[in-house]
Amino acid sequence: MTTRHFTPEQLEEIGVPFELDCDGTAEELACDTVSTSRWNKTVRLVFRAPDDGLTYAVRYQRGLTEQQECDLWFGDDEIKAVEVEQRPVVVQQWKPVTAPASRSLDTVLPAWEAMYEPGNVSDYLIGYANSEAAAKGAAEAWLRSQKDEVGRLEWLPQNPWDGYDTEFELIERHDDGVDTGPGITVRRRAAAVPSA
């Protein structure tokens, strides 16, 4: 973060904060209230300095009534000005809902999942995918990462469980004629039926 230090007198000479945009004074680029208390408010001023042409941000305070007095620069003898530049910023806002929120997994998770199911032990999720090919590819890559030698792999269609409309089991074919099922399946979640 690049900074420059000004004295209150130097800022006054270039018109900061109240006599901006005149010949020989700083150019005001932005001015926003940062916070407000009962008697004072803190303001963030962005200005272009007339001597070096750079853009700086400073904070000062001012009273909220004509009667209220406060130290403009918070009692500091030296004011730190941060060099700033303008950049686009994405802002989150709360907007009215135009359609009811969907409570199904379809809106947050890809439909295809690859699972490792080693017998009667807990099932392990290998990952989610947006397509059948991606799910099968992830499952095969995971299997290859777990074994030194892998036989010829083949996917066999299965009867899917409730909640799924398509399922395949991975079969490993070996040269000795013994086929094994490493316990890996890929399946697609059935699309949720909208409730009436």
Phi, psi and omega in degrees: 000124180269132180230161173224142180253133178241153167270160176304325181292320178296319178294320179297321179299325180263013173085007181273126007254355194255347183236055184275167172065029173247172177303126177080002179252172178290154177262125177284129179249329178199149178211116184227143173283126181269316179205160180225134173248190183297321187246338186229164170228149177258132185240141173253121182247130174251126182220158174259122181287137183287337184276320182246353178074005180274161183255130184230156174239134175228161175242139175218171178234155176216151179290153182270351175230164178295334183277339186277123177253143175207157179284120185307317186251028175060026178081007181278141176274343179224128183255125179276122176251126181267129176290132183229163173220155181275130178224151174290143181229133175275130183243133175274135178226152175271120182239155178298146178282130180264341177215148180299146180292140177275133181264004183273162177291340183303331183278343184240339182237143172300152187288331184267139176226145176249130185233147171249122185235086184281081177066231184266019178266168179305150176280147178239132177279122175278318178167171177254152179214162181269352181214164178298315182298319180293321179294316179295318178299318179295319180294317180294319179297320179297315180300315180297330179285344183262344185232150176284316180236131180238134177285190178287129185262141181216142180257128179247132178296146181231169171277118185288155174290169174300140180092353179235145179250349178215140179209142176228143175251139179274128177245138178253115181265130182250157181296334181280002178088358179267122178260140180233151174252108183288001177085027181247131177229155167236144182209156180247130176294136175293142179297137179292136177273123181299137178279146184275000000 
